Amino acid sequence: MRLMERTQDVAAMLLAIVGLGLTASVLASDIELPADPTAVVLTLDFRSDRVPRVSDAPSLSIHADGRIVMPQTYVHIPAYEGRMSPAELDALLAFVVREQRFGEYDEKTVAAKRAAAPFDPLRPNTQHRTETVITVNLPGLEKSIAVVEPDLEAPIPEIVRFLAVERRLERVMSVTKLGGRDEAMQWLQLANERLAAEHPDAAPFEFEDLRSGTIRADGSVYVQFIRDESSEDAGANVAISMTAFGEQQIAVSRRER
């Protein structure tokens, strides 16, 4: 069976399972969920006038019951749905709200820091820039943050934390596109096998190193693992491409220290 068909089967099975949803109460991290289990608690969206949208819905919506919705926002991007476990949602919300202090982000403070940052001559000078929008909707915390081209900014602490949340949510999107965590773990195993074959002394990738993952409309797959720059073995990169017929291409690179 082709991977695309297996992925669709996995997604259908996840949606059909009864009893895996979260109760609208308090998670293990003491973060309170909305009373309505269908309420959206987290969203991620990318806004740009470079490509026309077919939907104004956010690129990613996560509901209080763990359901993940990724509508078709652009013509070339198909829709996906999935579900995360109560423990996964708990960890995600704790990361966003507690570790990255999402509620403490102050737009005026960040704007002042950005204005005072040194001018970067390499910074693209264009009117068509992408705006990243992250929204949290929880009892006691309803906040939306929009940042234009956050990855182009100087290392401002608030934007560094914003980028950490964005990357975590992008990983949720990648895992959902690949058909779920179990499917993503299979790609992780393949990446580590090839990394070990070409660089035996390199530390294996972790699940958190998943940077991109998608199954295209034609059934082809692209998965990429990148070692975080803060890790001891930064610079490792494995990109895996597979056609709808199962033909694989794996590129491994590792920056020498």
C-alpha positions as CSV (number, residue, x, y, z in Angstrom):
1,M,0.0,0.0,0.0
2,R,1.4,3.4,-0.9
3,L,2.4,5.7,2.0
4,M,-0.3,8.3,1.0
5,E,-3.0,5.6,1.4
6,R,-1.6,4.4,4.7
7,T,-1.5,8.0,5.9
8,Q,-5.1,8.6,5.0
9,D,-6.1,5.3,6.8
10,V,-4.2,6.4,9.9
11,A,-5.9,9.8,9.9
12,A,-9.4,8.2,9.4
13,M,-8.7,5.8,12.3
14,L,-7.7,8.6,14.6
15,L,-10.8,10.6,13.8
16,A,-13.0,7.5,14.3
17,I,-11.6,6.5,17.7
18,V,-13.9,7.3,20.6
19,G,-12.8,8.3,24.0
20,L,-9.4,9.8,23.2
21,G,-10.7,13.4,23.5
22,L,-9.8,15.6,26.5
23,T,-12.3,16.5,29.1
24,A,-12.9,20.2,29.4
25,S,-11.2,20.6,32.8
26,V,-7.7,21.2,34.2
27,L,-4.7,19.5,32.6
28,A,-1.9,17.9,34.6
29,S,0.1,21.2,34.3
30,D,-2.8,23.0,36.0
31,I,-3.7,24.8,32.8
32,E,-7.5,25.2,32.6
33,L,-9.2,24.3,29.3
34,P,-12.4,25.9,28.0
35,A,-15.7,24.3,29.1
36,D,-16.5,23.5,25.4
37,P,-14.2,20.6,24.2
38,T,-14.6,21.8,20.6
39,A,-13.3,25.3,21.4
40,V,-10.0,26.3,19.7
41,V,-7.2,26.8,22.2
42,L,-4.2,27.4,19.9
43,T,-3.8,28.7,16.3
44,L,-0.9,29.4,14.0
45,D,-1.3,31.3,10.8
46,F,0.9,32.8,8.1
47,R,-0.3,35.8,6.2
48,S,1.1,37.2,3.0
49,D,-0.2,39.0,-0.1
50,R,2.2,37.1,-2.3
51,V,-0.1,34.1,-2.8
52,P,-4.0,34.4,-2.8
53,R,-5.7,32.4,-0.1
54,V,-8.8,30.2,-0.6
55,S,-9.7,30.4,3.1
56,D,-9.3,32.9,5.9
57,A,-9.1,30.1,8.5
58,P,-5.8,29.8,10.4
59,S,-3.2,27.4,8.9
60,L,-3.4,25.4,12.2
61,S,-6.1,25.1,14.8
62,I,-5.9,22.9,17.9
63,H,-9.0,22.3,19.9
64,A,-9.5,21.6,23.6
65,D,-10.3,17.9,22.9
66,G,-7.0,17.5,21.1
67,R,-8.4,17.7,17.5
68,I,-6.0,19.2,15.0
69,V,-7.4,21.0,12.0
70,M,-5.4,22.3,9.0
71,P,-7.7,23.6,6.3
72,Q,-6.8,24.2,2.7
73,T,-5.7,27.8,3.0
74,Y,-3.9,27.9,-0.4
75,V,-4.7,26.1,-3.6
76,H,-1.5,24.1,-3.6
77,I,-1.8,22.9,0.0
78,P,-4.3,20.1,0.9
79,A,-6.3,20.0,4.1
80,Y,-5.3,17.7,7.0
81,E,-6.8,16.6,10.3
82,G,-5.4,14.7,13.2
83,R,-5.5,14.4,17.0
84,M,-3.1,14.7,19.8
85,S,-3.3,12.9,23.1
86,P,-4.2,14.7,26.4
87,A,-0.6,14.4,27.5
88,E,0.6,15.9,24.2
89,L,-1.8,18.8,24.5
90,D,-0.8,19.3,28.1
91,A,2.9,19.4,27.2
92,L,2.3,21.8,24.3
93,L,0.2,24.3,26.3
94,A,2.7,24.2,29.2
95,F,5.5,24.9,26.7
96,V,3.6,27.9,25.2
97,V,2.1,29.4,28.3
98,R,4.7,28.5,31.0
99,E,8.1,28.0,29.4
100,Q,7.8,30.6,26.7
101,R,5.7,33.0,28.8
102,F,3.3,33.7,25.9
103,G,1.0,35.9,28.0
104,E,3.9,38.3,29.0
105,Y,4.7,39.3,25.4
106,D,4.2,43.1,25.2
107,E,3.9,44.5,21.7
108,K,5.0,48.0,22.7
109,T,8.2,46.7,24.3
110,V,9.0,44.5,21.4
111,A,8.4,47.4,18.9
112,A,10.8,49.6,20.8
113,K,13.5,46.9,20.8
114,R,13.0,46.3,17.1
115,A,13.3,50.0,16.4
116,A,16.5,50.2,18.4
117,A,18.1,47.2,16.7
118,P,21.1,47.8,14.4
119,F,20.2,48.1,10.8
120,D,21.0,44.9,8.8
121,P,22.1,45.7,5.2
122,L,21.4,42.0,4.3
123,R,17.8,42.3,5.3
124,P,15.4,41.9,2.4
125,N,13.8,45.2,1.4
126,T,10.4,44.2,0.2
127,Q,6.8,45.2,0.7
128,H,5.7,41.6,0.5
129,R,6.6,40.2,3.9
130,T,5.0,37.3,5.8
131,E,3.2,37.9,9.0
132,T,3.2,35.1,11.6
133,V,0.2,35.1,13.9
134,I,-0.2,32.9,17.0
135,T,-3.3,32.9,19.2
136,V,-4.0,31.4,22.6
137,N,-7.6,31.1,23.8
138,L,-7.7,29.7,27.4
139,P,-9.6,30.7,30.5
140,G,-7.7,33.7,31.9
141,L,-5.5,34.0,28.8
142,E,-6.8,35.2,25.4
143,K,-4.0,36.7,23.4
144,S,-3.0,37.0,19.8
145,I,0.5,38.0,18.7
146,A,1.4,39.0,15.1
147,V,5.0,39.4,14.1
148,V,6.2,40.4,10.6
149,E,9.2,38.2,9.4
150,P,10.2,37.2,13.0
151,D,13.1,35.1,11.8
152,L,14.8,38.3,10.3
153,E,14.9,40.1,13.6
154,A,17.9,40.7,15.9
155,P,18.0,38.3,18.9
156,I,15.3,40.0,20.9
157,P,14.3,37.7,23.8
158,E,10.6,38.1,23.2
159,I,10.9,37.2,19.5
160,V,13.2,34.3,20.3
161,R,10.5,32.9,22.5
162,F,7.9,33.6,19.8
163,L,10.0,31.7,17.3
164,A,10.2,28.7,19.7
165,V,6.4,28.6,19.9
166,E,6.2,28.9,16.1
167,R,8.7,26.0,15.6
168,R,6.8,23.8,18.1
169,L,3.5,24.4,16.3
170,E,5.1,23.8,12.9
171,R,6.3,20.5,14.2
172,V,2.6,19.7,15.1
173,M,1.7,20.5,11.5
174,S,4.5,18.3,10.1
175,V,3.5,15.3,12.3
176,T,-0.1,15.7,11.3
177,K,0.8,15.9,7.6
178,L,2.9,12.7,7.9
179,G,-0.1,10.8,9.5
180,G,0.7,11.0,13.2
181,R,3.6,10.5,15.7
182,D,4.1,6.8,14.9
183,E,4.5,7.5,11.2
184,A,6.9,10.4,12.0
185,M,8.9,8.1,14.2
186,Q,9.5,5.8,11.3
187,W,11.0,8.7,9.3
188,L,13.1,9.5,12.3
189,Q,14.5,5.9,12.4
190,L,15.3,6.1,8.6
191,A,17.1,9.5,9.1
192,N,19.1,8.1,12.0
193,E,20.1,5.0,10.1
194,R,21.4,7.1,7.2
195,L,23.1,9.6,9.5
196,A,24.9,6.7,11.4
197,A,26.0,5.2,8.1
198,E,27.6,8.3,6.8
199,H,28.7,9.9,10.2
200,P,29.1,7.1,12.8
201,D,30.3,9.6,15.4
202,A,27.2,11.9,15.1
203,A,24.6,11.8,17.8
204,P,21.2,10.5,16.6
205,F,18.4,12.9,15.8
206,E,15.7,13.4,18.4
207,F,12.0,13.7,17.6
208,E,12.2,17.4,18.4
209,D,14.7,17.8,15.4
210,L,11.9,17.2,12.9
211,R,11.8,20.5,11.0
212,S,9.6,19.7,8.1
213,G,7.3,16.9,6.9
214,T,4.6,16.8,4.3
215,I,2.8,14.4,1.9
216,R,2.1,16.2,-1.3
217,A,-1.1,15.8,-3.4
218,D,0.7,13.4,-5.8
219,G,1.6,11.1,-2.9
220,S,5.3,12.1,-2.7
221,V,6.8,12.8,0.7
222,Y,9.4,15.2,2.0
223,V,10.8,15.0,5.5
224,Q,13.7,17.0,7.0
225,F,15.5,16.7,10.3
226,I,17.9,19.5,11.4
227,R,19.9,19.6,14.6
228,D,19.2,22.7,16.6
229,E,22.1,25.2,16.7
230,S,22.1,25.1,20.5
231,S,22.9,21.4,20.6
232,E,26.3,19.9,21.1
233,D,26.3,18.3,17.6
234,A,24.7,21.2,15.7
235,G,24.9,21.3,11.9
236,A,23.6,17.8,11.1
237,N,20.9,17.8,8.4
238,V,19.0,14.9,6.8
239,A,16.5,15.5,4.0
240,I,14.4,12.6,2.7
241,S,12.3,12.7,-0.4
242,M,10.2,9.8,-1.6
243,T,8.1,9.6,-4.7
244,A,4.6,8.1,-4.8
245,F,6.1,4.9,-6.1
246,G,8.4,4.5,-3.1
247,E,11.7,5.7,-4.7
248,Q,13.8,7.4,-2.0
249,Q,16.4,10.1,-2.1
250,I,18.3,10.8,1.1
251,A,20.7,13.7,1.5
252,V,22.9,13.9,4.6
253,S,25.1,16.9,5.5
254,R,27.0,17.8,8.6
255,R,28.9,20.9,9.3
256,E,32.3,20.2,10.7
257,R,33.3,22.1,13.8
